[in-house]
Amino acid sequence: MADDGMLLNFAIGDNVIKPEAKFKGGTWRDRLSAKKRSQHLPREGGGDASARNAASKNPNHIQVPSSRPAKRQKTAGTFDLDLDDAERSRPQQQRQHKPRQIVSSLFSFNPERRNAEQPQPEEETEETKPTNAPLIDGLDTFTNLGLSPNLAAHLLTKLDLKAPTAIQKSSIMQLLKEESDAFIQAETGSGKTLAYLLPLVQRIMALSKATNDHNTQNGVHRDSGLFAIILAPTRELCKQISVVLENLLRCANWLVAGTVIGGEKKKSEKARLRKGLNILVATPGRLADHLDNTQVLDISNVRWLVLDEGDRLMDLGFEEELQGIVRKLDARQRPSRVPGVPTRRTTILCSATLKMNVQRLGEISLKDAVHIKADPEDEDEETTANKSEEDAFRVPAQLKQSYAIVPAKLRLVSLTAYLKRTFIRKGSVMKAIVFVSCADSVDFHFEVFTRKAATQEEKNSDNEEEDNKDKNIELSPHGTIGHATAFSNPSNSVILHRLHGSLPQQVRTATLKSFANSNETSVLICTDVAARGLDLPNVDLVIEYDPAFSSDDHLHRIGRTARLGRDGRAQIFLQPGSEENYVEILKRSYRDGGKALTHTDATEILKRGFGSNVKSDNWEAKATDWQLDVERWALENPQYLEMGRRAFQSHIRAYATHVAAERNMFNIKELHLGHLAKSFGLRDRPGKINVPGLRPGKEDTKKDFRAERKGVPGNKRKADGDDDGPSTTTTTDAARKMRAKMREQMAGASEFNLA
Ligand SMILES: Nc1ncnc2c1ncn2[C@@H]1O[C@H](COP(=O)(O)OP(=O)(O)OP(=O)(O)O)[C@@H](O)[C@H]1O
């Protein structure tokens, strides 16, 4: 393919474009070999000519206005390749004095947006009433709903919870009144944890006849029996639930709660169970294990079973364990010697969706369940009648979403520009989360954004304090927290955190804690490990740089903002082409068809991020410069180059794991891999990627062909086999296996490591 370079800066010297030598006379064979010979002659200044040729054919090849002194070429692919032929042939000193040209392909040959429809601009959207806020009308108080004065006073005075949310109102009323099973469904950030914990704790507290002195009581104590089990899919969520529960039980200190979630010796968990617990929070795998092997775990008194994040429990493959747990609870249940303990067990299933797998979980665990929703009266029967239950999973109405259609080549600069603009002033956004597709991509972007070699402009604007910060870039012993040099500025310094499932548990916990407790402007770049259930305070903005693997995951991701009635914004990056159809999915999650959904112009993002405040006419050059700086940095540091390659490859593999129903929008065959490589700081698309369904590149096909011809079948298999995925020629079955493996890798065997 011809170089699609574009001249940007714009005094083209005579020797910038060298006319190709013409070979005349002789036969066509003679002419061809003369031409070939000339192309392969070593050039003045040395270097690998074939590599240069390859580079010049690369559609992503960029010729650079380097502010740095030209370096000697170390390996094929260092940035000497960026010099044009005429330039390269000049002595080095002369080169430095010659005004340089920028020739960039960053802004050319990018696909256009397919869909020109412009939704309502952001400024024009009206303020919307929050749908997940506490009901502060004064009519609904915790006491009015039937909670004991002791518990209600504790909520108000010690936990500063003044009024219930809509889902809490519905569930408290239902679960205090009746003993039927229940399915609780509500928006993200609507306080579902307390929605089941409050009635449960109230019921267990009521079993005790407390005396005036609350430290003693007749009736219930830690040895009276285990009355409730709460199951959640991940260790992290269990810990979160356990903290809320401990806080509640401070007003009923004769009751004891505990966790069995793994991550510590089973012996210590057994010791805890032996001492006696009234409420147990557990992961299904660990509980199943204890039910089989720990005799002191007596479940004969269990009368409440909560399955939190039901869809996730099923997604992570806990069906078998859950079935076993329910069977054992049924089989081992005995009449309790504690007065007031109900005869039958109540099971509560919580989920944001009613997907098929949740229905399956309902079949396993629920009998004649009541469906508890936030606003039953609010539902317009006619409109909901036509919608599937899955569609009823909605975003909080006050959450403002926007999408940008960004071509592959411009993705990295656009994300940077967006972050630069977001953090231009202190205070407008304090905390943001950036979701990317895989752990390798998290690591790569963390390095890019915290690297010391920022652009010249950034270096100039750095003050001494910033330099010191640069020196101490590692703010954490684990290297998961750093100073975001790429989008900090002298008036607003931003701390970047990285999180993914391949980090050890204690590192994840420490990093998450640091992000949650940070009083400084902070960004968390992560995989879907942080998408579900986690309650991180004061997140103002969620950026989906890579769209989620399913629309449900998308809703969970953006649900990390706009919690409990607070404002929140979400920005998603889509690529031109089929991905644009995802906008329809974004609209579907609003009650009003998506008035709060706006479009952000991709060029505007770049202009606002790279253009100066006064004039934004040089933004293209600045964006190009920034991109080149990243590419040079990668070329100069083999470990980062390798990181970029790995990130690119993992990203492509991850792209193949979008759920089947959405794969028409995220069609791997439509990806322009050469362009996409650029967004990982690479000038060339790395070789073999081994993604089912992906057309092999010419190089790959040739290599395979050669290997097969030489009769080395193992060759191909080995390259594909020890991997995270099958070969490019594998069957659907292999594709399925790979998706499962990808999910497993990202979801991880360990809890909290959500896909
Ligand atoms: N009535 C209330 N008033 C004020 N804050 C509340 C109230 N109920 C819950 N909260 C707070 O709201 C936050 C979110 O609660 P929770 O994590 O239970 O939401 P959720 O609906 O389970 O969210 P997700 O769907 O994301 O898991 C918590 O910090 C909790 O302390």
The ligand as an SDF file (V2000), in Angstrom:
LIG
                    3D

 31 33  0  0  0  0  0  0  0  0999 V2000
  -30.9760    5.4030   52.0590 N   0  0  0  0  0  0  0  0  0  0  0  0
  -29.7520    5.7800   51.7960 C   0  0  0  0  0  0  0  0  0  0  0  0
  -29.3500    7.0510   51.9690 N   0  0  0  0  0  0  0  0  0  0  0  0
  -28.1040    7.4360   51.6730 C   0  0  0  0  0  0  0  0  0  0  0  0
  -27.1490    6.6040   51.2060 N   0  0  0  0  0  0  0  0  0  0  0  0
  -27.4820    5.3160   51.0290 C   0  0  0  0  0  0  0  0  0  0  0  0
  -28.7840    4.8380   51.3030 C   0  0  0  0  0  0  0  0  0  0  0  0
  -28.8220    3.5270   51.0220 N   0  0  0  0  0  0  0  0  0  0  0  0
  -27.6000    3.1900   50.5780 C   0  0  0  0  0  0  0  0  0  0  0  0
  -26.7860    4.2620   50.5790 N   0  0  0  0  0  0  0  0  0  0  0  0
  -25.3920    4.2990   50.1010 C   0  0  0  0  0  0  0  0  0  0  0  0
  -25.4420    4.1570   48.6920 O   0  0  0  0  0  0  0  0  0  0  0  0
  -24.2970    3.5020   48.1840 C   0  0  0  0  0  0  0  0  0  0  0  0
  -24.6800    2.4550   47.1620 C   0  0  0  0  0  0  0  0  0  0  0  0
  -25.3100    1.3710   47.7550 O   0  0  0  0  0  0  0  0  0  0  0  0
  -25.2420   -0.1030   47.1320 P   0  0  0  0  0  0  0  0  0  0  0  0
  -23.8310   -0.4640   46.8550 O   0  0  0  0  0  0  0  0  0  0  0  0
  -26.0270   -0.9810   48.0150 O   0  0  0  0  0  0  0  0  0  0  0  0
  -26.0020    0.1240   45.7570 O   0  0  0  0  0  0  0  0  0  0  0  0
  -26.4150   -0.9590   44.6880 P   0  0  0  0  0  0  0  0  0  0  0  0
  -27.7870   -0.6310   44.2250 O   0  0  0  0  0  0  0  0  0  0  0  0
  -26.1940   -2.3260   45.2350 O   0  0  0  0  0  0  0  0  0  0  0  0
  -25.3840   -0.6560   43.5400 O   0  0  0  0  0  0  0  0  0  0  0  0
  -24.8720   -1.6670   42.3800 P   0  0  0  0  0  0  0  0  0  0  0  0
  -26.0620   -1.9860   41.5450 O   0  0  0  0  0  0  0  0  0  0  0  0
  -23.8710   -0.8710   41.6700 O   0  0  0  0  0  0  0  0  0  0  0  0
  -24.3260   -2.8510   43.0680 O   0  0  0  0  0  0  0  0  0  0  0  0
  -23.5790    2.9770   49.4130 C   0  0  0  0  0  0  0  0  0  0  0  0
  -22.4650    3.8150   49.6580 O   0  0  0  0  0  0  0  0  0  0  0  0
  -24.5800    3.1140   50.5290 C   0  0  0  0  0  0  0  0  0  0  0  0
  -23.9690    3.3950   51.7760 O   0  0  0  0  0  0  0  0  0  0  0  0
  1  2  1  0
  2  3  1  0
  2  7  2  0
  3  4  2  0
  4  5  1  0
  5  6  2  0
  6  7  1  0
  6 10  1  0
  7  8  1  0
  8  9  2  0
  9 10  1  0
 10 11  1  0
 11 12  1  0
 11 30  1  0
 12 13  1  0
 13 14  1  0
 13 28  1  0
 14 15  1  0
 15 16  1  0
 16 17  2  0
 16 18  1  0
 16 19  1  0
 19 20  1  0
 20 21  2  0
 20 22  1  0
 20 23  1  0
 23 24  1  0
 24 25  2  0
 24 26  1  0
 24 27  1  0
 28 29  1  0
 28 30  1  0
 30 31  1  0
M  END
$$$$
